[in-house]
């Protein structure tokens, strides 16, 4: 008889934690970008824009990683 697959709760919680971090980065990145664009004449324009760009890329990376982890908890290989 075939065994039914169940969600791995530990892996699911890991994915949810990653998605919470993603949510923070998704708000922080555009906020920093907006602050940087409104202060183009200031000396910190370039550093703020670099940090904002890094945060935006990290948000995309962690979104991918979080969704992949959640999907693996539901449909991934079982040990």
RAMO-V495367 format. One record per backbone hydrogen bond with DSSP energy under -0.5 kcal/mol. NH is the residue of the N-H (numbers start at 0). CO is the residue of the C=O. If there is no record, write none. Layout:
# RAMO-V495367
((NH;CO) (NH;CO))
This chain:
# RAMO-V495367
((7;72) (8;6) (11;7) (12;8) (13;9) (14;10) (15;11) (16;12) (17;13) (18;14) (19;15) (20;16) (21;17) (22;18) (23;19) (24;20) (25;21) (26;22) (26;23) (27;23) (28;24) (29;25) (30;26) (31;27) (32;28) (33;29) (34;30) (35;31) (36;32) (37;33) (38;34) (38;35) (39;36) (41;38) (44;41) (47;43) (48;44) (49;45) (50;46) (51;47) (52;48) (53;49) (54;50) (55;51) (56;52) (57;53) (58;54) (59;55) (60;56) (61;57) (62;58) (63;59) (64;60) (65;61) (66;62) (67;63) (68;64) (69;65) (70;66) (71;67) (72;68) (73;69) (74;70) (75;71))
